[in-house]
């Protein structure tokens, strides 16, 4: 159960191995601020302390995206400790742009050409 006064979000998307997941994000109070915490399989991702729960959630999303997580979206399931069920809309986060692949050199293009000819 969420702690009184804290929010809880459901986070869904694709992990760094392109597998779908859905897990709760919880918040911990640390001094005057908040830390967002996600537990997924054997991984625990926690942000530094931020002034608001929303700021901590944003940093958590950015951290996960930097680790290769994609198509992330959240839905608030608790607000200030009060259960909301699925009343809130999902918030989708735009994936950061992917790095352009390195252009292939002459020998790599030649190797690919021979490989494609061999499979015909």
C-alpha positions, 0 to 999 in steps of 0.5 A: 500500500502507498504511504500516506501523502505519497503518489504511486504510478504504474510504469509500462514500456519496453525494457533494454532487451525489448521485453514488455513490462509493467511495474509500480513506481514508488516514492520515498521521502528523503529530507525535504525531497523525494526519490522515485524508486522502480524495482524490475527483476533484479534491478532497483533504480532510484533517483537522487532526491528532488523537490517534488514527486513529479520531478523525481518521476521525470528523472527516473524516466530519463534515467531509464531511457538512457539505459535503453528503455523505450515506449515508456508511459505512466499512470497515477494509481495513488494521489496523496495516498488515496487509491485512484484505480485506473481513473487517471489517463496514461502519460506517454513519454517521447523516446529520445532520438536514436543515434544514426548508424555509422555509414558503412565503409567500402569493405563492409558494403562489399562483405554485405554484398557477397553475403547477400549473393551467397544466400540467393 
